[in-house]
Amino acid sequence: MKKNDASRKALRIIGSILVAIALWIYVDTVTSPEVTLKVKNVPVEFSGEDTTLADRGLMLLSGYDTTIDLVLKGPRSELFKLDKSKVRIVADTSTIQETGQQTLSYQVYFQDDIQRSKISVDHASAYSVTVTVGEMDSKTVPIHCDIVGSTATGFTAGELTLDPAELNLRGQRDDLLNIAYAKVTLDISGADRTVVQALEWELYDYNDIKIDNPAVRSKVKTVQATLPVKTSKEVDLVVNFVPAAGSTLDTIQYTVSPDKVTLVGEKDVLDTIDAIVLDTLYLQDLQPSQSLTYSVTAPEGTTLAENVGPVTVTIVVTGVTERNVTVTAFNCENVPEGFSAVPVTESLNILLRGLESEMAQITAEDLRITVDLSGITEPGVHTVPVTVQVANYANVGVKGSYQIVVDVERLP
């Protein structure tokens, strides 16, 4: 009995807690109290500065780096979701028509999942933005790059590319006159692969003295520098041989001269390359002795470290001979139902290639010539390919392809 009372008491406590939680959620979401939130140092964005204002030959001389502190008021459920880093203040410069001091109103924007209508700006450190506007001039200067540090041992730097290669500046004419070039600095210390970095630029005058003038600006904030970093690798020059019956790797000797080359490229590319294949040769087609000449082409993404002349492949075939065997017996298979088939061809010369020891013993009885007539549908004289099989001699193969003439007649 006491256990039942204790259980009921525990259930009542749990139920009370759940009700309290539900009530708190209801109050917080449905009747969410208003709270305030401070957001400090929000930079002002100036819409139309690079388009409308620039088209009018005007630019901001001061006030472009203004920041504003905001005090926001709204339901706790909304402000709780607010990401301070996504609060934006945007002033529209399209209304500016002339030089001098101008006052601009601004709008405050929040992230997409915030209901803007529920949040108000309760206080701001400034309710408008004051800027100074002047006539804009422009100048395009080259971008130089200082490379510092050294690549990893065994690696070399390739040719640097900058994007963009020039920097278009805007400012007042007197500020632009002494600017000679922009400079970025790329650190390649220990690099063992291509270096790609977004670099901030600095301005220099004609005496190579750095210019620090915030009134001179550019649409380009960073310059992308790309510097290939390469290494070298020695790889073999090889020939692929395709064996066949009577023609195996044991029957040839060959040399490749030169047999190696050095490639230059990025490490990731070179790691996938162990050899350069000059050619694929079928052993059955080789002459007893022959020399072949090839030029070397570097694989994609690499170059040859030095010029390589013609590569000579010398091949000598030993212990192999060729011989013609005349066959007069033919086996017709898959003769269509209701037809008869008689070979018209009386004999066929078959060229064999194989080890000398086996070739000396082989006879016509060791060859089986099969004619497949499954594709014949009409009577008449037909030329049909044949299959040649060599029995009992594993090191003898057939060279070439053959066919015979067959007379196919309909049975009475």
Residue pairs with C-beta under 8 A, 6 or more apart in sequence:
28 76
28 77
29 77
32 75
32 76
32 77
32 78
33 75
33 76
34 73
34 74
34 75
34 76
35 73
35 74
35 75
35 76
35 79
36 71
36 72
36 73
36 122
37 71
37 72
37 73
37 74
37 79
37 82
38 69
38 70
38 71
38 72
39 69
39 70
39 71
39 72
39 84
39 87
40 69
40 70
41 67
41 68
41 69
42 67
42 68
42 69
42 70
42 87
42 88
42 89
43 65
43 66
43 67
43 89
44 66
44 67
44 68
44 89
44 90
44 91
44 106
44 129
45 88
45 89
45 90
45 91
46 53
46 60
46 64
46 90
46 91
46 92
46 93
46 104
46 131
47 90
47 91
47 92
47 93
47 94
48 92
48 93
48 94
49 59
49 60
49 64
49 93
50 219
52 93
52 94
53 59
53 60
53 93
53 94
53 96
53 133
54 136
54 170
56 96
56 97
57 135
57 136
58 96
58 98
58 99
58 133
58 134
58 135
58 136
59 133
59 134
59 135
59 136
59 170
59 171
59 172
59 217
60 93
60 131
60 132
60 133
61 131
61 132
61 133
61 134
61 172
61 215
62 131
62 132
62 215
63 129
63 130
63 131
63 132
64 131
65 214
66 126
66 129
66 131
68 89
68 106
68 124
68 125
68 126
68 129
69 124
69 125
70 87
70 89
70 108
70 121
70 123
70 124
70 125
71 121
71 122
71 123
71 124
72 79
72 82
72 119
72 120
72 121
72 122
73 119
73 120
73 121
73 122
74 118
74 119
74 120
75 118
78 114
78 115
78 118
78 119
79 119
81 111
81 113
81 114
82 110
82 111
82 114
82 119
83 111
86 110
86 111
87 108
87 109
87 110
88 108
88 109
88 110
89 106
89 107
89 108
89 109
90 106
90 107
90 109
91 104
91 105
91 106
91 129
92 104
92 105
92 106
93 104
93 131
95 104
96 102
96 104
96 133
98 133
99 133
99 134
99 135
100 132
100 133
101 130
101 131
101 132
101 133
102 130
102 131
102 132
102 133
103 128
103 129
103 130
104 128
104 129
104 130
104 131
105 128
105 129
106 128
106 129
108 121
109 116
110 116
110 119
134 172
135 172
135 173
136 170
136 171
136 172
137 170
137 171
137 172
137 173
137 176
138 168
138 169
138 170
138 176
139 168
139 169
139 170
139 171
139 176
139 179
140 166
140 167
140 168
140 169
141 166
141 167
141 169
141 179
141 180
141 181
141 182
141 203
142 165
142 166
142 167
142 181
142 182
143 162
143 164
143 165
143 166
143 167
143 181
143 182
143 183
143 184
143 201
143 223
144 181
144 182
144 183
144 184
145 160
145 162
145 183
145 184
145 185
145 186
145 199
145 225
146 183
146 184
146 185
146 186
147 157
147 160
147 185
147 186
147 188
147 227
148 185
148 186
148 187
148 188
148 189
149 187
149 188
149 189
149 190
149 191
150 188
150 189
150 190
151 157
151 188
151 190
151 191
151 192
151 229
152 190
152 191
152 192
154 231
154 232
155 191
155 192
155 229
155 230
155 231
155 267
156 229
156 230
156 231
157 188
157 191
157 227
157 228
157 229
157 230
158 227
158 228
158 229
158 230
159 228
160 186
160 225
160 226
160 227
161 225
161 226
161 227
162 184
162 223
162 224
162 225
162 226
163 223
163 224
163 226
164 220
164 223
167 182
167 201
167 218
167 220
167 223
168 218
168 219
168 220
169 176
169 179
169 182
169 203
169 216
169 217
169 218
170 216
170 217
170 218
171 213
171 215
171 216
171 217
172 215
175 213
175 215
175 216
176 216
178 205
178 206
178 211
179 203
179 204
179 205
179 211
179 216
180 204
180 205
180 206
180 208
181 203
181 204
182 201
182 202
182 203
182 204
182 223
183 201
183 202
183 203
183 204
184 199
184 200
184 201
184 202
184 223
184 225
185 199
186 195
186 197
186 199
186 225
186 227
188 195
188 227
188 229
191 227
191 229
192 229
192 231
192 267
193 229
193 266
193 267
193 268
194 226
194 227
194 228
194 229
194 266
195 225
195 226
195 227
195 229
196 224
196 225
196 226
196 227
197 224
197 225
198 222
198 223
198 224
199 222
199 223
199 224
199 225
200 221
200 222
200 223
201 218
201 220
201 222
201 223
202 210
202 211
203 210
203 211
203 212
203 213
203 216
204 210
204 211
205 211
228 266
229 266
230 264
230 265
230 266
230 267
231 264
231 265
231 266
231 267
231 270
232 262
232 263
232 264
232 270
232 305
233 262
233 263
233 265
233 270
233 273
234 260
234 261
234 262
234 263
235 260
235 261
235 262
235 263
235 273
235 274
235 275
235 276
236 259
236 260
236 274
236 275
236 276
237 256
237 258
237 259
237 260
237 261
237 275
237 276
237 278
237 296
237 311
238 256
238 275
238 276
238 277
238 278
239 254
239 256
239 277
239 278
239 279
239 280
239 281
239 313
240 277
240 279
240 280
240 281
241 249
241 252
241 280
241 281
241 282
241 283
242 280
242 281
242 282
242 283
243 249
243 283
244 282
244 283
244 284
244 397
245 354
245 390
245 394
245 395
245 396
245 397
245 398
246 284
246 320
246 352
246 353
246 354
246 355
246 395
246 396
246 397
247 282
247 283
247 284
247 286
247 320
247 353
247 354
247 397
248 283
248 395
249 283
251 283
251 317
251 318
251 319
251 320
251 355
252 283
252 286
252 315
252 316
252 317
252 318
253 315
253 316
253 318
254 313
254 314
254 315
254 316
255 313
255 314
256 278
256 311
256 312
256 313
257 311
257 312
257 314
258 308
258 311
261 276
261 296
261 304
261 305
261 308
262 304
262 305
262 306
263 270
263 273
263 298
263 299
263 302
263 303
263 304
263 305
264 302
264 303
264 304
264 305
265 301
265 302
265 303
266 301
269 299
269 301
269 302
270 302
273 299
273 302
276 296
276 297
276 298
276 299
278 294
278 296
278 311
278 313
279 292
279 294
279 313
281 315
283 317
284 353
284 397
284 399
286 315
286 317
287 317
288 316
288 317
288 320
289 315
289 316
289 317
290 314
290 315
291 312
291 313
291 314
291 315
292 312
292 313
292 315
293 310
293 311
293 312
293 313
294 310
294 311
294 313
295 310
295 311
296 304
296 308
296 311
298 304
319 355
319 356
320 353
320 354
320 355
320 356
321 353
321 354
321 356
321 359
322 351
322 352
322 353
322 359
322 399
323 351
323 352
323 359
323 362
324 349
324 350
324 351
324 352
325 349
325 350
325 352
325 362
325 363
325 364
325 367
326 347
326 348
326 349
326 350
326 364
327 347
327 348
327 349
327 350
327 364
327 367
327 369
328 346
328 347
328 348
328 364
329 364
329 369
330 343
330 345
330 348
330 369
330 370
330 371
330 386
330 404
331 368
331 369
331 370
331 371
332 341
332 343
332 371
332 373
332 406
333 370
333 371
333 372
333 373
333 374
334 372
334 373
334 374
335 341
335 373
335 376
335 408
336 373
336 374
336 376
336 377
336 408
338 410
338 411
339 376
339 379
339 408
339 409
339 410
339 411
340 408
340 409
340 411
341 371
341 373
341 376
341 406
341 407
341 408
341 409
342 406
342 407
342 409
343 371
343 404
343 405
343 406
343 407
344 381
344 404
344 405
344 406
344 407
345 404
345 405
345 406
348 369
348 386
348 402
348 404
350 367
350 369
350 388
350 398
350 402
351 398
351 399
351 400
352 359
352 362
352 390
352 396
352 397
352 398
352 399
353 396
353 397
353 398
353 399
354 362
354 393
354 395
354 396
354 397
355 395
355 396
358 393
358 395
358 396
359 396
361 393
362 390
362 393
362 396
366 390
366 391
366 392
366 393
367 388
367 389
367 390
367 391
368 388
368 389
368 391
369 386
369 387
369 388
369 402
369 404
370 386
370 387
370 389
371 384
371 386
371 404
371 406
372 384
372 387
373 382
373 384
373 406
373 408
376 382
376 384
376 408
378 408
379 408
379 409
379 410
380 407
380 408
381 405
381 406
381 407
381 408
382 405
382 406
382 407
382 408
383 403
383 404
383 405
383 406
384 403
384 404
384 405
384 406
385 401
385 402
385 403
386 402
386 403
386 404
388 398
388 402
390 396
390 397
390 398
